Amino acid sequence: MLKKYDFTTEDPWRIFRIMSEFVDGFDELSRIGPAVTVFGSARTKPGDKYYNLAEKTAELLSKKGFSIITGAGPGIMEAANKGAKKAKGVSIGLNIQMPVDQKANRFVTKLLDFRYFFCRKVMFVKYAKASVIFPGGYGTMDEFFESITLIQTKRIQRFPVILVGKEYWKGLMGWIKKDMLEEDRIEKKDLGIFHIADTAEDILRIINDFYSK
């Protein structure tokens, strides 16, 4: 006997869920004003130098009127939300539903939940005036390269993309310059799409310099 066809189990039905995530995200985030998205490892512990720097950076940016957007999790995300909340700024977390639940950190004051990574990733970029990227793993690398690819291909307006920690990123920078550039995989001007900074003050200066022009 043929199994009864149930169209609600097919991929087209998921379009409604995808639409709802975009609509909810656009509705909530369109009212937050200028924002900076902060990325980095969920494994970074309180007391780590990059945790402290992320907290200080978010606090400084919040005092200058920027909302702070993170992935809502622990580590660098927690530090950034903590700094924003400390400065009485807008502390936003875009949480993702995964097989292993990620609980939003306690410093988030505005929380949005997503089932689909690609919907969430659109929100990270669409309302950001800058992306500040602390040391991290695969997910952090993904966010970095997606941002600079969208800028390189002119799919989004250019905005500051800032890698934090010259020491951490030096290996990647060496590979980009030696292998990618010398083998003509990118153009020299593509190296100017992003910046590298070591202090909260430098991060703010890069953002201010970009928009003052």
Contacts in CASP RR format, 6 or more apart in sequence:
PFRMAT RR
TARGET T0000
AUTHOR 0000-0000-0000
METHOD contacts of the structure
MODEL  1
MLKKYDFTTEDPWRIFRIMSEFVDGFDELSRIGPAVTVFGSARTKPGDKY
YNLAEKTAELLSKKGFSIITGAGPGIMEAANKGAKKAKGVSIGLNIQMPV
DQKANRFVTKLLDFRYFFCRKVMFVKYAKASVIFPGGYGTMDEFFESITL
IQTKRIQRFPVILVGKEYWKGLMGWIKKDMLEEDRIEKKDLGIFHIADTA
EDILRIINDFYSK
7 13 0 8 1.000
17 115 0 8 1.000
17 116 0 8 1.000
18 116 0 8 1.000
18 119 0 8 1.000
21 114 0 8 1.000
21 115 0 8 1.000
21 116 0 8 1.000
21 119 0 8 1.000
21 120 0 8 1.000
22 119 0 8 1.000
22 122 0 8 1.000
24 112 0 8 1.000
25 112 0 8 1.000
25 119 0 8 1.000
25 123 0 8 1.000
26 126 0 8 1.000
28 110 0 8 1.000
28 112 0 8 1.000
29 35 0 8 1.000
29 69 0 8 1.000
29 92 0 8 1.000
29 112 0 8 1.000
29 123 0 8 1.000
29 126 0 8 1.000
29 127 0 8 1.000
30 127 0 8 1.000
32 67 0 8 1.000
32 90 0 8 1.000
32 92 0 8 1.000
32 110 0 8 1.000
32 127 0 8 1.000
33 67 0 8 1.000
33 127 0 8 1.000
34 65 0 8 1.000
34 66 0 8 1.000
34 67 0 8 1.000
34 129 0 8 1.000
35 66 0 8 1.000
35 67 0 8 1.000
35 68 0 8 1.000
35 69 0 8 1.000
35 90 0 8 1.000
35 92 0 8 1.000
35 127 0 8 1.000
35 128 0 8 1.000
35 129 0 8 1.000
36 58 0 8 1.000
36 61 0 8 1.000
36 66 0 8 1.000
36 67 0 8 1.000
36 68 0 8 1.000
36 69 0 8 1.000
36 128 0 8 1.000
36 129 0 8 1.000
36 130 0 8 1.000
36 131 0 8 1.000
36 132 0 8 1.000
36 207 0 8 1.000
37 69 0 8 1.000
37 70 0 8 1.000
37 124 0 8 1.000
37 125 0 8 1.000
37 128 0 8 1.000
37 130 0 8 1.000
37 131 0 8 1.000
37 132 0 8 1.000
38 54 0 8 1.000
38 57 0 8 1.000
38 58 0 8 1.000
38 68 0 8 1.000
38 69 0 8 1.000
38 70 0 8 1.000
38 76 0 8 1.000
38 77 0 8 1.000
38 80 0 8 1.000
38 131 0 8 1.000
38 132 0 8 1.000
38 133 0 8 1.000
38 134 0 8 1.000
39 70 0 8 1.000
39 71 0 8 1.000
39 76 0 8 1.000
39 124 0 8 1.000
39 131 0 8 1.000
39 132 0 8 1.000
39 133 0 8 1.000
39 134 0 8 1.000
39 136 0 8 1.000
39 139 0 8 1.000
39 140 0 8 1.000
39 143 0 8 1.000
39 144 0 8 1.000
40 54 0 8 1.000
40 75 0 8 1.000
40 76 0 8 1.000
40 77 0 8 1.000
40 133 0 8 1.000
40 134 0 8 1.000
40 135 0 8 1.000
40 136 0 8 1.000
40 137 0 8 1.000
40 140 0 8 1.000
41 75 0 8 1.000
41 76 0 8 1.000
41 134 0 8 1.000
41 135 0 8 1.000
41 136 0 8 1.000
41 137 0 8 1.000
41 140 0 8 1.000
42 73 0 8 1.000
42 74 0 8 1.000
42 75 0 8 1.000
42 76 0 8 1.000
42 77 0 8 1.000
42 102 0 8 1.000
43 74 0 8 1.000
43 75 0 8 1.000
43 136 0 8 1.000
44 50 0 8 1.000
44 51 0 8 1.000
44 54 0 8 1.000
44 75 0 8 1.000
44 76 0 8 1.000
44 79 0 8 1.000
44 134 0 8 1.000
44 135 0 8 1.000
44 136 0 8 1.000
45 51 0 8 1.000
45 75 0 8 1.000
46 75 0 8 1.000
46 78 0 8 1.000
46 79 0 8 1.000
50 76 0 8 1.000
50 79 0 8 1.000
50 134 0 8 1.000
50 135 0 8 1.000
50 164 0 8 1.000
50 165 0 8 1.000
50 168 0 8 1.000
51 75 0 8 1.000
51 76 0 8 1.000
51 78 0 8 1.000
51 79 0 8 1.000
52 79 0 8 1.000
53 134 0 8 1.000
53 164 0 8 1.000
53 199 0 8 1.000
53 200 0 8 1.000
54 76 0 8 1.000
54 79 0 8 1.000
54 80 0 8 1.000
54 134 0 8 1.000
54 164 0 8 1.000
55 79 0 8 1.000
55 80 0 8 1.000
55 82 0 8 1.000
55 83 0 8 1.000
55 86 0 8 1.000
56 83 0 8 1.000
56 200 0 8 1.000
57 80 0 8 1.000
57 132 0 8 1.000
57 164 0 8 1.000
57 200 0 8 1.000
57 203 0 8 1.000
57 204 0 8 1.000
58 68 0 8 1.000
58 79 0 8 1.000
58 80 0 8 1.000
58 81 0 8 1.000
58 82 0 8 1.000
58 83 0 8 1.000
58 84 0 8 1.000
58 87 0 8 1.000
59 83 0 8 1.000
59 84 0 8 1.000
59 86 0 8 1.000
59 87 0 8 1.000
59 200 0 8 1.000
60 87 0 8 1.000
60 200 0 8 1.000
60 201 0 8 1.000
60 203 0 8 1.000
60 204 0 8 1.000
61 68 0 8 1.000
61 84 0 8 1.000
61 203 0 8 1.000
61 204 0 8 1.000
61 207 0 8 1.000
62 68 0 8 1.000
62 83 0 8 1.000
62 84 0 8 1.000
62 86 0 8 1.000
62 87 0 8 1.000
62 88 0 8 1.000
62 89 0 8 1.000
62 90 0 8 1.000
62 91 0 8 1.000
63 87 0 8 1.000
64 204 0 8 1.000
65 89 0 8 1.000
66 129 0 8 1.000
67 84 0 8 1.000
67 89 0 8 1.000
67 90 0 8 1.000
67 91 0 8 1.000
67 92 0 8 1.000
68 80 0 8 1.000
68 81 0 8 1.000
68 83 0 8 1.000
68 84 0 8 1.000
68 89 0 8 1.000
68 90 0 8 1.000
68 91 0 8 1.000
68 92 0 8 1.000
69 92 0 8 1.000
69 93 0 8 1.000
69 94 0 8 1.000
69 123 0 8 1.000
69 124 0 8 1.000
69 127 0 8 1.000
69 128 0 8 1.000
70 76 0 8 1.000
70 77 0 8 1.000
70 78 0 8 1.000
70 80 0 8 1.000
70 81 0 8 1.000
70 92 0 8 1.000
70 93 0 8 1.000
70 94 0 8 1.000
70 108 0 8 1.000
71 77 0 8 1.000
71 93 0 8 1.000
71 94 0 8 1.000
71 95 0 8 1.000
71 96 0 8 1.000
71 120 0 8 1.000
71 124 0 8 1.000
72 81 0 8 1.000
72 93 0 8 1.000
72 94 0 8 1.000
72 95 0 8 1.000
72 96 0 8 1.000
72 102 0 8 1.000
72 104 0 8 1.000
72 105 0 8 1.000
72 108 0 8 1.000
72 111 0 8 1.000
73 93 0 8 1.000
73 95 0 8 1.000
73 102 0 8 1.000
73 103 0 8 1.000
73 104 0 8 1.000
73 105 0 8 1.000
74 105 0 8 1.000
75 105 0 8 1.000
76 134 0 8 1.000
76 135 0 8 1.000
76 136 0 8 1.000
77 93 0 8 1.000
77 105 0 8 1.000
78 105 0 8 1.000
78 107 0 8 1.000
81 91 0 8 1.000
81 92 0 8 1.000
81 93 0 8 1.000
81 105 0 8 1.000
81 107 0 8 1.000
81 108 0 8 1.000
81 109 0 8 1.000
82 105 0 8 1.000
82 107 0 8 1.000
83 91 0 8 1.000
83 107 0 8 1.000
84 90 0 8 1.000
84 91 0 8 1.000
84 107 0 8 1.000
84 109 0 8 1.000
85 91 0 8 1.000
85 107 0 8 1.000
85 109 0 8 1.000
89 109 0 8 1.000
90 109 0 8 1.000
90 110 0 8 1.000
91 107 0 8 1.000
91 108 0 8 1.000
91 109 0 8 1.000
91 110 0 8 1.000
92 108 0 8 1.000
92 109 0 8 1.000
92 110 0 8 1.000
92 111 0 8 1.000
92 112 0 8 1.000
93 104 0 8 1.000
93 108 0 8 1.000
93 110 0 8 1.000
93 111 0 8 1.000
93 112 0 8 1.000
94 112 0 8 1.000
94 114 0 8 1.000
94 120 0 8 1.000
94 123 0 8 1.000
94 124 0 8 1.000
95 102 0 8 1.000
95 104 0 8 1.000
95 111 0 8 1.000
95 112 0 8 1.000
95 113 0 8 1.000
95 114 0 8 1.000
96 102 0 8 1.000
96 113 0 8 1.000
96 114 0 8 1.000
96 115 0 8 1.000
96 117 0 8 1.000
96 120 0 8 1.000
97 113 0 8 1.000
97 114 0 8 1.000
97 115 0 8 1.000
104 111 0 8 1.000
112 123 0 8 1.000
114 120 0 8 1.000
114 123 0 8 1.000
121 143 0 8 1.000
121 146 0 8 1.000
124 131 0 8 1.000
124 143 0 8 1.000
125 131 0 8 1.000
125 146 0 8 1.000
125 147 0 8 1.000
125 150 0 8 1.000
125 156 0 8 1.000
128 159 0 8 1.000
129 159 0 8 1.000
129 160 0 8 1.000
129 207 0 8 1.000
129 211 0 8 1.000
130 159 0 8 1.000
130 160 0 8 1.000
130 161 0 8 1.000
130 162 0 8 1.000
130 206 0 8 1.000
130 207 0 8 1.000
130 210 0 8 1.000
131 143 0 8 1.000
131 144 0 8 1.000
131 147 0 8 1.000
131 159 0 8 1.000
131 160 0 8 1.000
131 161 0 8 1.000
131 162 0 8 1.000
132 162 0 8 1.000
132 164 0 8 1.000
132 203 0 8 1.000
133 140 0 8 1.000
133 143 0 8 1.000
133 144 0 8 1.000
133 161 0 8 1.000
133 162 0 8 1.000
133 163 0 8 1.000
133 164 0 8 1.000
134 140 0 8 1.000
134 164 0 8 1.000
134 165 0 8 1.000
135 164 0 8 1.000
135 165 0 8 1.000
135 168 0 8 1.000
135 169 0 8 1.000
144 161 0 8 1.000
144 163 0 8 1.000
144 194 0 8 1.000
147 161 0 8 1.000
148 161 0 8 1.000
148 190 0 8 1.000
148 193 0 8 1.000
148 194 0 8 1.000
150 156 0 8 1.000
151 158 0 8 1.000
151 159 0 8 1.000
151 161 0 8 1.000
151 193 0 8 1.000
152 186 0 8 1.000
152 190 0 8 1.000
152 193 0 8 1.000
158 193 0 8 1.000
159 210 0 8 1.000
160 195 0 8 1.000
160 206 0 8 1.000
160 207 0 8 1.000
160 210 0 8 1.000
161 193 0 8 1.000
161 194 0 8 1.000
161 195 0 8 1.000
162 194 0 8 1.000
162 195 0 8 1.000
162 196 0 8 1.000
162 197 0 8 1.000
162 203 0 8 1.000
162 206 0 8 1.000
162 207 0 8 1.000
163 169 0 8 1.000
163 194 0 8 1.000
163 195 0 8 1.000
163 196 0 8 1.000
163 197 0 8 1.000
164 196 0 8 1.000
164 197 0 8 1.000
164 198 0 8 1.000
164 203 0 8 1.000
165 196 0 8 1.000
165 197 0 8 1.000
165 198 0 8 1.000
166 196 0 8 1.000
166 198 0 8 1.000
169 196 0 8 1.000
173 196 0 8 1.000
176 186 0 8 1.000
176 191 0 8 1.000
177 191 0 8 1.000
179 185 0 8 1.000
180 186 0 8 1.000
181 188 0 8 1.000
181 191 0 8 1.000
195 206 0 8 1.000
197 203 0 8 1.000
197 206 0 8 1.000
END
